[in-house]
Amino acid sequence: MDVYLGIDFGTSGARAVVVDEQACVQAEAKFLFERSQTSDLPSYWKRALFSLLEQIPQELRQKMRAIAINGTSSTVMLCDAAGKPVDAPLLYNDARGAVMIQELTSLAPPNHTVLSATSSLAKLLWMSQLPSFAQARYFLHQADWLAFLLHGHLGISDYHNALKLGYDVEALKYPEWLENLKINLKIKIHLPLVVTPGTPIAELRSKIVEQFGFRRDCMVCAGTTDSIAAFLASGAKSPGEAVTSLGSTLVLKLLSRTRVEDARYGIYSHRLGDLWLTGGASNTGGAVLQQFFSKAELESLSREIDKSKLSELDYYPLLKPGERFPINDSNLPPRLEPRPASDVEFLHGLLQSIAQIEVRGYELLQELGADQLTQVYTAGGGAANPTWTVIRERLLGVRVVRSVNTEAAYGTALLAMRGESDKPKDSAE
């Protein structure tokens, strides 16, 4: 029996899922992130990755055929020629690239995906001004670097992660305007070689094989982003079906026959075969709820909410100023007042307000030409909250169901399984 490993690096932790050839789960592992561990993120990520590998039963490691990794979209880093990080990574929601938008606007096409304070390209331009930039040779996404630790080949990415770097996922190449930008700004580092998600890259490094006891011909495949991995795990497959990831943040993905892109609202489309995954990522979500309530409190208070009534509270729940979608405003302030004396009422207002942001997101996608929403699958921790599901279903006006599997790592395991037998294709420098 061959098995396949999917690894998910999300915002609150890292997870691993092993599936067999029938896509049945054979093992799971997790590594929860500590908020205090931020001084050396790459070392911490490496520790998390190796911890997950160690948790996989030895008998399954010996049957492992392929591995793929997903990471948070637009979490990026600079590395030297040996793959060693030269500075701290910038996380998915880091908006320091906002100061580069005016310069980007003069070079990129109007309303392009990169015209966002949190895009990979905006981050690259901001990083190009750092003293450490002189030592950099590669610009990598989180998933790219983690895969490099396993296969040893630098500078390889997938077109899901590379979308917000400016890679043209329709023509499958870097556009001319991006090449001109590199020349104009004298950016001499290597942009990643981009391949189809799931493409086999190389076998595991021999030292990884020896350290963890994997089979020697185990392949490491190109990865994807965490939200697309959640979509792959969901069971959604028809245009009009969507996946809402209710994790630390809120991410929407609507399967559409039409590609929709509009940086004014933080909307972008990922290629998925002959269809498009159009959507966006908001800064609202479960992290805001966890700021006020423990997990146990969320469960108990949710049960007390009167689901038949609408809350009169109107919030825009954010941890700090700045929103990406459906409003793209790096200075948008949180709105969390007034706070009622009742925690039940307060939570009701928060859950409903996040649902209203979800509704507006899907409305906007359809207004801009995406397929009409027919059903929403839910992934992430919020999928387990039945009260929230009822609130969302009423506001969305369509059926809301839990994903077939709510773990993004499961979707990445499927990607490894499907891609392992394919030959490398659709690559471009």
Secondary structure, 3 states (H helix, E strand, C coil): CCEEEEEEECCCEEEEEEEECCCCEEEEEEEECCCCCCCCHHHHHHHHHHHHHHHCCHHHHCCEEEEEEEECCCCEEEECCCCCECCCCECCCCCHHHHHHHHHHCCCCCCCCCCCCCCHHHHHHHHCCCHHHHHCCEEEEHHHHHHHHHHCCCCEEECCHHHHHCCECCCCECCHHHHHHHHHCCCCCECCEEECCCCEEEECCHHHHHHHCCCCCCEEECCEEHHHHHHHHHCCCCCCEEEEEECCCEEEEEEECCCCCEHHHCEEEEEECCEEEEEEEECCCHHHHHHHCCHHHHHHHHHHCCCCCCCCCCCECCCCCCECCCCCECCCCCECCCCCCCHHHHHHHHHHHHHHHHHHHHHHHHHCCCCCCCEEEEECHHHHCHHHHHHHHHHHCCEEEECCCCCHHHHHHHHHHHHHCCCCCCCEC
